[in-house]
Amino acid sequence: HPVILDAPETISFETPNANTIIVKGIDKQQVGALAAGDFSQQELDTARAGLLSDLRAMHDSPGRLDEFLTGRAVENLPQDPDALAAALRRVTKEDVRQAAAAVTPDTVCTLEEDA
């Protein structure tokens, strides 16, 4: 079934091939606000708490843990969930600002046929 969306003026679509749609313009304001440091320490702490909770919950799901570790191995990223949580606890507001400043927001969707 086709999905038909009227895109806001700030969003554009590209279709470089029959199976890919590139959506550009999503979250540029949010990324810009992060890059400008326009967020509070409380917002950072709340986001961090949510991510830490997800990492803790991973230990209760062998499938999620396997998927996480396999993905990390494929990308040659050595951190296990506990090491990633420790690194996450060290992230500062300035770290977030610098990371956001380096982002070029876009979204790529790949279309696949149903079996």
ROKOLVO-538395 format. One record per atom (N, C-alpha, C): x, y, z; residue number from 1. Coordinates in nm, 3 decimals, always signed. Each point is the difference from the previous one (the first is absolute). Layout:
<pts>
(pt (X, Y, Z), NUM)
...
</pts>
This chain:
<pts>
(pt (+0.083, -0.117, +0.000), 1)
(pt (-0.083, +0.117, +0.000), 1)
(pt (+0.088, +0.124, +0.000), 1)
(pt (-0.031, +0.093, -0.087), 2)
(pt (+0.083, +0.120, -0.002), 2)
(pt (-0.023, +0.085, +0.124), 2)
(pt (+0.105, +0.068, +0.040), 3)
(pt (-0.008, +0.098, +0.107), 3)
(pt (+0.017, +0.136, -0.065), 3)
(pt (-0.099, +0.086, +0.015), 4)
(pt (+0.005, +0.132, -0.062), 4)
(pt (+0.009, +0.104, +0.110), 4)
(pt (+0.105, +0.080, -0.007), 5)
(pt (+0.023, +0.104, +0.101), 5)
(pt (+0.016, +0.134, -0.068), 5)
(pt (-0.060, +0.101, +0.055), 6)
(pt (+0.029, +0.137, -0.042), 6)
(pt (+0.115, +0.049, +0.087), 6)
(pt (+0.111, +0.024, -0.064), 7)
(pt (+0.120, +0.039, +0.076), 7)
(pt (-0.005, +0.147, +0.037), 7)
(pt (+0.043, +0.032, +0.121), 8)
(pt (+0.016, +0.141, +0.036), 8)
(pt (+0.103, +0.064, -0.093), 8)
(pt (-0.003, +0.131, -0.008), 9)
(pt (+0.090, +0.072, -0.091), 9)
(pt (+0.148, -0.027, +0.029), 9)
(pt (+0.034, -0.031, +0.122), 10)
(pt (+0.140, -0.020, +0.035), 10)
(pt (+0.052, -0.139, -0.033), 10)
(pt (-0.086, -0.089, -0.049), 11)
(pt (+0.039, -0.138, -0.029), 11)
(pt (-0.001, -0.023, -0.150), 11)
(pt (+0.105, -0.066, -0.049), 12)
(pt (+0.006, -0.036, -0.141), 12)
(pt (+0.026, -0.149, -0.013), 12)
(pt (-0.037, -0.056, -0.116), 13)
(pt (+0.016, -0.142, -0.027), 13)
(pt (+0.085, -0.019, -0.124), 13)
(pt (+0.089, -0.098, +0.005), 14)
(pt (+0.079, -0.040, -0.116), 14)
(pt (-0.015, -0.151, -0.016), 14)
(pt (-0.002, -0.047, -0.124), 15)
(pt (-0.010, -0.144, -0.026), 15)
(pt (+0.113, -0.039, -0.094), 15)
(pt (+0.120, -0.024, +0.053), 16)
(pt (+0.115, -0.032, -0.085), 16)
(pt (-0.012, -0.134, -0.073), 16)
(pt (-0.084, -0.090, +0.052), 17)
(pt (-0.027, -0.126, -0.070), 17)
(pt (-0.138, -0.048, +0.042), 17)
(pt (-0.044, -0.109, -0.058), 18)
(pt (-0.137, -0.047, +0.021), 18)
(pt (-0.027, -0.047, +0.143), 18)
(pt (+0.103, -0.028, +0.077), 19)
(pt (-0.019, -0.053, +0.135), 19)
(pt (+0.038, +0.096, +0.112), 19)
(pt (+0.035, +0.123, -0.035), 20)
(pt (+0.048, +0.092, +0.103), 20)
(pt (-0.072, +0.135, -0.011), 20)
(pt (-0.043, +0.049, +0.114), 21)
(pt (-0.055, +0.135, +0.009), 21)
(pt (+0.084, +0.072, +0.104), 21)
(pt (+0.054, +0.113, -0.036), 22)
(pt (+0.076, +0.082, +0.095), 22)
(pt (-0.088, +0.118, +0.039), 22)
(pt (-0.025, +0.012, +0.130), 23)
(pt (-0.081, +0.109, +0.052), 23)
(pt (+0.095, +0.097, +0.069), 23)
(pt (+0.003, +0.123, -0.047), 24)
(pt (+0.091, +0.099, +0.056), 24)
(pt (-0.080, +0.110, +0.069), 24)
(pt (+0.055, +0.052, +0.107), 25)
(pt (-0.062, +0.112, +0.068), 25)
(pt (-0.064, -0.035, +0.132), 25)
(pt (-0.001, -0.128, +0.035), 26)
(pt (-0.063, -0.041, +0.125), 26)
(pt (+0.089, +0.034, +0.118), 26)
(pt (-0.058, +0.059, +0.101), 27)
(pt (+0.067, +0.031, +0.126), 27)
(pt (+0.113, +0.102, -0.012), 27)
(pt (+0.004, +0.076, -0.107), 28)
(pt (+0.106, +0.100, -0.012), 28)
(pt (-0.008, +0.103, +0.111), 28)
(pt (-0.122, +0.037, +0.040), 29)
(pt (-0.014, +0.097, +0.109), 29)
(pt (+0.053, -0.059, +0.130), 29)
(pt (-0.035, -0.127, +0.027), 30)
(pt (+0.045, -0.062, +0.124), 30)
(pt (+0.150, -0.016, +0.002), 30)
(pt (+0.055, -0.045, -0.113), 31)
(pt (+0.145, -0.016, -0.007), 31)
(pt (+0.068, +0.136, +0.012), 31)
(pt (-0.058, +0.101, -0.063), 32)
(pt (+0.055, +0.135, +0.013), 32)
(pt (-0.003, +0.051, +0.143), 32)
(pt (-0.109, -0.029, +0.070), 33)
(pt (-0.010, +0.041, +0.140), 33)
(pt (+0.105, -0.071, +0.086), 33)
(pt (+0.020, -0.128, -0.027), 34)
(pt (+0.103, -0.074, +0.075), 34)
(pt (+0.138, +0.056, -0.031), 34)
(pt (+0.026, +0.028, -0.129), 35)
(pt (+0.130, +0.054, -0.039), 35)
(pt (+0.025, +0.136, +0.062), 35)
(pt (-0.107, +0.075, +0.024), 36)
(pt (+0.013, +0.131, +0.063), 36)
(pt (+0.006, -0.010, +0.153), 36)
(pt (-0.015, -0.121, +0.054), 37)
(pt (+0.001, -0.018, +0.144), 37)
(pt (-0.130, +0.042, +0.065), 37)
(pt (-0.107, +0.004, -0.080), 38)
(pt (-0.130, +0.046, +0.048), 38)
(pt (-0.080, -0.116, +0.062), 38)
(pt (+0.055, -0.055, +0.107), 39)
(pt (-0.068, -0.105, +0.076), 39)
(pt (+0.055, +0.006, +0.142), 39)
(pt (-0.082, -0.044, +0.094), 40)
(pt (+0.039, +0.011, +0.141), 40)
(pt (+0.074, -0.125, +0.047), 40)
(pt (+0.066, +0.015, +0.112), 41)
(pt (+0.066, -0.114, +0.062), 41)
(pt (-0.105, -0.105, +0.038), 41)
(pt (-0.118, +0.046, +0.042), 42)
(pt (-0.108, -0.093, +0.035), 42)
(pt (-0.043, -0.081, -0.122), 42)
(pt (-0.011, +0.063, -0.117), 43)
(pt (-0.035, -0.073, -0.122), 43)
(pt (+0.107, -0.103, -0.034), 43)
(pt (+0.126, +0.036, +0.016), 44)
(pt (+0.109, -0.094, -0.024), 44)
(pt (-0.007, -0.116, +0.099), 44)
(pt (-0.023, +0.031, +0.127), 45)
(pt (-0.009, -0.105, +0.102), 45)
(pt (-0.118, -0.094, -0.025), 45)
(pt (-0.113, +0.055, -0.046), 46)
(pt (-0.117, -0.082, -0.029), 46)
(pt (+0.027, -0.092, -0.119), 46)
(pt (+0.061, +0.054, -0.105), 47)
(pt (+0.036, -0.083, -0.116), 47)
(pt (+0.098, -0.109, +0.040), 47)
(pt (+0.099, +0.037, +0.080), 48)
(pt (+0.100, -0.098, +0.045), 48)
(pt (-0.066, -0.110, +0.082), 48)
(pt (-0.091, +0.037, +0.089), 49)
(pt (-0.068, -0.100, +0.083), 49)
(pt (-0.079, -0.099, -0.085), 49)
(pt (-0.065, +0.049, -0.105), 50)
(pt (-0.073, -0.089, -0.089), 50)
(pt (+0.091, -0.097, -0.073), 50)
(pt (+0.113, +0.050, -0.049), 51)
(pt (+0.096, -0.086, -0.069), 51)
(pt (+0.061, -0.103, +0.096), 51)
(pt (+0.032, +0.045, +0.121), 52)
(pt (+0.056, -0.093, +0.099), 52)
(pt (-0.101, -0.109, +0.036), 52)
(pt (-0.126, +0.038, +0.010), 53)
(pt (-0.105, -0.098, +0.028), 53)
(pt (-0.010, -0.104, -0.111), 53)
(pt (+0.008, +0.046, -0.125), 54)
(pt (-0.004, -0.093, -0.114), 54)
(pt (+0.119, -0.095, +0.004), 54)
(pt (+0.117, +0.052, +0.034), 55)
(pt (+0.119, -0.087, +0.006), 55)
(pt (-0.014, -0.103, +0.112), 55)
(pt (-0.056, +0.041, +0.116), 56)
(pt (-0.021, -0.096, +0.109), 56)
(pt (-0.100, -0.107, -0.040), 56)
(pt (-0.106, +0.039, -0.068), 57)
(pt (-0.105, -0.095, -0.041), 57)
(pt (+0.054, -0.102, -0.100), 57)
(pt (+0.102, +0.036, -0.073), 58)
(pt (+0.058, -0.090, -0.098), 58)
(pt (+0.048, -0.130, +0.064), 58)
(pt (+0.047, +0.008, +0.125), 59)
(pt (+0.048, -0.119, +0.070), 59)
(pt (-0.111, -0.101, +0.025), 59)
(pt (-0.125, +0.045, -0.001), 60)
(pt (-0.114, -0.088, +0.023), 60)
(pt (-0.054, -0.062, -0.129), 60)
(pt (+0.058, +0.034, -0.112), 61)
(pt (-0.048, -0.050, -0.128), 61)
(pt (+0.117, -0.057, -0.080), 61)
(pt (+0.016, -0.133, +0.002), 62)
(pt (+0.113, -0.060, -0.073), 62)
(pt (+0.002, +0.038, -0.148), 62)
(pt (-0.116, +0.012, -0.062), 63)
(pt (-0.006, +0.036, -0.142), 63)
(pt (+0.051, +0.140, -0.025), 63)
(pt (-0.045, +0.094, +0.084), 64)
(pt (+0.046, +0.139, -0.014), 64)
(pt (+0.150, +0.012, +0.028), 64)
(pt (+0.045, -0.073, +0.102), 65)
(pt (+0.142, +0.004, +0.034), 65)
(pt (+0.084, -0.058, -0.114), 65)
(pt (-0.045, -0.111, -0.057), 66)
(pt (+0.071, -0.061, -0.112), 66)
(pt (+0.004, +0.095, -0.120), 66)
(pt (-0.114, +0.062, -0.030), 67)
(pt (-0.006, +0.094, -0.112), 67)
(pt (+0.094, +0.118, +0.024), 67)
(pt (+0.002, +0.050, +0.122), 68)
(pt (+0.086, +0.113, +0.035), 68)
(pt (+0.147, -0.038, -0.018), 68)
(pt (+0.040, -0.113, +0.059), 69)
(pt (+0.140, -0.040, -0.005), 69)
(pt (+0.044, -0.035, -0.141), 69)
(pt (-0.088, -0.064, -0.077), 70)
(pt (+0.032, -0.033, -0.139), 70)
(pt (+0.019, +0.127, -0.081), 70)
(pt (-0.090, +0.095, +0.017), 71)
(pt (+0.012, +0.127, -0.071), 71)
(pt (+0.128, +0.073, +0.036), 71)
(pt (+0.034, -0.001, +0.126), 72)
(pt (+0.124, +0.067, +0.044), 72)
(pt (+0.122, -0.070, -0.060), 72)
(pt (-0.003, -0.134, -0.004), 73)
(pt (+0.113, -0.075, -0.057), 73)
(pt (+0.014, +0.027, -0.150), 73)
(pt (-0.112, +0.004, -0.070), 74)
(pt (+0.003, +0.026, -0.144), 74)
(pt (+0.061, +0.136, -0.030), 74)
(pt (-0.032, +0.098, +0.084), 75)
(pt (+0.052, +0.135, -0.020), 75)
(pt (+0.133, +0.022, +0.070), 75)
(pt (+0.056, -0.108, +0.057), 76)
(pt (+0.129, +0.006, +0.070), 76)
(pt (-0.001, +0.101, +0.115), 76)
(pt (-0.112, +0.000, +0.074), 77)
(pt (-0.014, +0.086, +0.117), 77)
(pt (+0.009, -0.089, +0.123), 77)
(pt (+0.102, +0.016, +0.082), 78)
(pt (+0.028, -0.096, +0.106), 78)
(pt (-0.089, +0.007, +0.125), 78)
(pt (-0.078, +0.105, +0.017), 79)
(pt (-0.071, +0.017, +0.126), 79)
(pt (-0.116, -0.097, +0.017), 79)
(pt (-0.005, -0.063, +0.117), 80)
(pt (-0.118, -0.078, +0.037), 80)
(pt (-0.098, +0.098, +0.065), 80)
(pt (-0.123, -0.043, +0.033), 81)
(pt (-0.097, +0.095, +0.056), 81)
(pt (+0.050, +0.072, +0.126), 81)
(pt (+0.073, -0.070, +0.086), 82)
(pt (+0.048, +0.063, +0.123), 82)
(pt (+0.104, +0.108, -0.029), 82)
(pt (+0.091, -0.028, -0.095), 83)
(pt (+0.102, +0.099, -0.036), 83)
(pt (-0.066, +0.119, -0.070), 83)
(pt (-0.100, -0.028, -0.083), 84)
(pt (-0.070, +0.109, -0.067), 84)
(pt (-0.074, +0.087, +0.102), 84)
(pt (-0.059, -0.063, +0.101), 85)
(pt (-0.069, +0.075, +0.105), 85)
(pt (+0.099, +0.089, +0.076), 85)
(pt (+0.117, -0.053, +0.028), 86)
(pt (+0.102, +0.080, +0.070), 86)
(pt (+0.041, +0.121, -0.085), 86)
(pt (+0.016, -0.023, -0.131), 87)
(pt (+0.035, +0.111, -0.089), 87)
(pt (-0.114, +0.102, -0.007), 87)
(pt (-0.122, -0.050, -0.002), 88)
(pt (-0.117, +0.088, -0.006), 88)
(pt (-0.009, +0.089, +0.124), 88)
(pt (+0.038, -0.054, +0.115), 89)
(pt (-0.002, +0.080, +0.123), 89)
(pt (+0.100, +0.115, -0.004), 89)
(pt (+0.104, -0.012, -0.083), 90)
(pt (+0.103, +0.104, -0.010), 90)
(pt (-0.033, +0.108, -0.103), 90)
(pt (-0.106, -0.019, -0.080), 91)
(pt (-0.034, +0.097, -0.105), 91)
(pt (-0.043, +0.132, +0.063), 91)
(pt (+0.058, +0.108, -0.049), 92)
(pt (-0.033, +0.133, +0.050), 92)
(pt (-0.089, +0.074, -0.099), 92)
(pt (-0.053, +0.111, +0.044), 93)
(pt (-0.081, +0.085, -0.087), 93)
(pt (+0.083, +0.046, -0.119), 93)
(pt (+0.125, +0.031, +0.023), 94)
(pt (+0.089, +0.043, -0.109), 94)
(pt (+0.025, -0.113, -0.099), 94)
(pt (+0.010, -0.123, +0.049), 95)
(pt (+0.015, -0.115, -0.091), 95)
(pt (-0.120, -0.010, -0.094), 95)
(pt (-0.120, +0.017, +0.055), 96)
(pt (-0.122, -0.006, -0.080), 96)
(pt (-0.002, +0.114, -0.101), 96)
(pt (+0.036, +0.119, +0.045), 97)
(pt (+0.001, +0.116, -0.088), 97)
(pt (+0.095, -0.023, -0.118), 97)
(pt (+0.120, -0.050, +0.028), 98)
(pt (+0.098, -0.023, -0.107), 98)
(pt (-0.047, -0.110, -0.095), 98)
(pt (-0.058, -0.106, +0.054), 99)
(pt (-0.049, -0.108, -0.086), 99)
(pt (-0.112, +0.050, -0.091), 99)
(pt (-0.092, +0.077, +0.055), 100)
(pt (-0.111, +0.052, -0.079), 100)
(pt (+0.050, +0.097, -0.108), 100)
(pt (+0.103, +0.076, +0.032), 101)
(pt (+0.054, +0.094, -0.098), 101)
(pt (+0.061, -0.073, -0.119), 101)
(pt (+0.039, -0.125, +0.018), 102)
(pt (+0.062, -0.078, -0.107), 102)
(pt (-0.101, -0.080, -0.083), 102)
(pt (-0.128, +0.006, +0.037), 103)
(pt (-0.104, -0.081, -0.066), 103)
(pt (-0.058, +0.073, -0.120), 103)
(pt (-0.020, -0.075, -0.108), 104)
(pt (-0.078, +0.046, -0.113), 104)
(pt (-0.126, -0.085, +0.000), 104)
(pt (-0.113, +0.053, +0.047), 105)
(pt (-0.119, -0.084, +0.015), 105)
(pt (-0.059, -0.042, -0.134), 105)
(pt (-0.025, -0.127, -0.014), 106)
(pt (-0.079, -0.054, -0.108), 106)
(pt (-0.045, -0.139, +0.040), 106)
(pt (-0.096, -0.053, -0.069), 107)
(pt (-0.054, -0.133, +0.029), 107)
(pt (-0.006, -0.077, -0.130), 107)
(pt (+0.048, -0.124, +0.002), 108)
(pt (-0.007, -0.086, -0.118), 108)
(pt (-0.094, -0.114, +0.029), 108)
(pt (-0.097, -0.022, -0.087), 109)
(pt (-0.096, -0.110, +0.013), 109)
(pt (+0.024, -0.096, -0.116), 109)
(pt (+0.015, -0.127, +0.029), 110)
(pt (+0.014, -0.101, -0.104), 110)
(pt (-0.130, -0.076, -0.012), 110)
(pt (-0.051, -0.011, -0.122), 111)
(pt (-0.125, -0.070, -0.024), 111)
(pt (+0.028, -0.146, -0.031), 111)
(pt (-0.074, -0.089, +0.064), 112)
(pt (+0.015, -0.143, -0.024), 112)
(pt (-0.136, -0.059, -0.031), 112)
(pt (+0.000, -0.101, -0.085), 113)
(pt (-0.125, -0.069, -0.033), 113)
(pt (-0.037, -0.093, +0.113), 113)
(pt (-0.134, -0.013, +0.024), 114)
(pt (-0.048, -0.099, +0.094), 114)
(pt (+0.014, -0.136, -0.064), 114)
(pt (+0.032, -0.099, +0.080), 115)
(pt (+0.017, -0.137, -0.053), 115)
(pt (-0.133, -0.062, -0.033), 115)
</pts>
